[in-house]
Amino acid sequence: MRSNFPKALALWPLLAAAPLSIALPSCHSSQTDNAVIEAKLVSILDAQDEAWSAGDIDAFMESYWKSPELRFASGGKINRGWEATRDGYYTRYPNPNVMGKLITDDYEVDVLSPNAAIVHGSWELEREGEPASGLYTLVFKKIGGKWVITSDTTTSAN
């Protein structure tokens, strides 16, 4: 029986060095990637503000995961699914006057991985007679190459 020990020993330096180059990405690259992700998510939130303020719930909903697994929590209730979430918006905000102008702010973006992030922020509706405001926590995931909101927990200060 022949031993492969000398061959394995000869490969040891190559095997030992390989994981180091894979396991130690540069910090600069990671910070740059996180900044790109953060900018993308903020641009999605800006587009939502614009769509909402234009009275366009369908365009606003484009940022949400079109899945029955979407989670939306607000007012002490949890709705599941994209359609249920959209229908809830149409029920609560039947016209542009009730919708008002949406302003989201105070973004805190926590990039968890290249495909997942959590965004905390505040929201405010400027509208006649009944302004509203509160906080939100959004879970974003990159699904099918697109960043989408998979979970939204929104609270009201009013």
Secondary structure by P-SEA (a helix, b strand, c coil): cccaaaaaaaaaaaaaaaaaaaacccaaaaaaaaaaaaaaaaaaaaaaaaaaaacccccccccccccccbbbbccccccccaaaaaaaaaaaccccccccbbbbcbbbbbbcccccbbbbbbbbbbcccbbbbbcbbbbbbbccccccccbbbbbbcc
